[in-house]
Amino acid sequence: MDLLFQIGQFVLMISILVVLHEFGHYIPAKLFKVKVEKFFLFFDVKFALFKKKIGETTWGIGWLPLGGYVKIAGMIDESMDRDQMALPAQPWEFRSKPAWQRLIIMCGGVIVNFLLAWIVYAALLVNNGDTYIPSENLKYGIEVDSIGSALGFKTGDKILAVDDKPVKKISQAVLEVLLGDKVTVDRSGKIIDLPLTDAHKKLLFSNTQRPFIGPRLSSKIGYIQEGSLADESGLKINDEVLKSNGKPTLFWNDWRNEIIASKGDTLKLEIKRRNEVLIKSIYLSGEGFLGVAPSRDDLLVTDNYNIVQAIPAGFDKTIEALSGQVRQFKVIFNTKTEAYKKVSGPVGIVQMMPQRWDSTFFWSFLAMFSVWLAFVNILPIPALDGGHVMFLLYEMITGRKPSQRVLEIGQIIGFVIVMGLMALVFGNDLFNLFK
């Protein structure tokens, strides 16, 4: 049932993005009096789940949920309708319109994706604000795992900048390190530059299941699961664990290590509760599950926005997401990092969906995905919107239209490229699923 709910969220998200993207083409086409023959959500290879002709346009839903399309009369597209193109151009066809009108029609989908992300980000800022842990709030620095240590980080480091750009939020640090070339840290008052090589990136992408760095937290308890061993043992929120098995545990990672070491044995705790010191002895099962989480309340900051403030802030977040997509592409196509092995498709995205409804996650992911669709679609690859834009810009600059034969060949080449990328994505999905 949880899997069906995850799939349902993915289908809903794709449906919203595809329909709005295609309306981005449809609306300017109609404004410029261009005939739109089909408008489909998903692809109707061989057959459609639903279709109905209204006016001159057939509206429908296909069975293959990998996107959607509008079929615009008089345009070389994936349908490769040579019969129509062999006839004399008609006034209501795409090819009869001025280049600037055709350019607006082709850019419409990308523009809508960008505007959608901007609106969603702005709405989220008004509704939720922006909650994060400022890097400057990490008085104990960061905590690192074995991969972070291999990159040169040490627990207690304070990240100051990546590629000489200050890191405001600790949540941004992970992505910035993945995409950067140098990170600057404060190590016990000494400023150190750590290089980020292709070998480091390969190591990072070898394990993306959990962050390799995170905030180093005190041993104060911030959450106790109801009915858990911690709850039954009388532990309370805001308790501070001073010692575990006689060892000082001022930091959460130290206490966690002692919990792991005490699996199947008794964990002896010295706890400070208000001004009182308590002793607790808790027998841990072989699983070692206690049911506690650290307190982050003293680290978190929330920036609140009204509508006027959210509009430029939402635009900034959209540009930030777009910049991140461009930088990720550079890393993905650097074969030395092997980042291409971690590219996810529909299966990977479904696995990212929460098993319970989380509106903030859904709309945040949708906004990010909308930016990604805008970026990918504007790439100058024939068969994508960016390929058509490329040919139109050539026409507007030179004053000469590419021949129909050139457009057809470009469409075929672009189709092969897109299918190759999709094969890589689906191959990664299947490999990671079975692995």
Beta strands, then each sheet from edge to edge (+ up, - down):
strand 1: 36-54
strand 2: 57-72
strand 3: 130-132
strand 4: 142-144
strand 5: 158-162
strand 6: 165-166
strand 7: 182-187
strand 8: 190-195
strand 9: 213-215
strand 10: 221-224
strand 11: 240-244
strand 12: 247-248
strand 13: 266-273
strand 14: 276-283
strand 15: 292-294
strand 16: 301-303
sheet 1: 1+ 2-
sheet 2: 3+ 16-
sheet 3: 4+ 9-
sheet 4: 6+ 5- 7+ 8-
sheet 5: 10+ 15-
sheet 6: 12+ 11- 13+ 14-
end
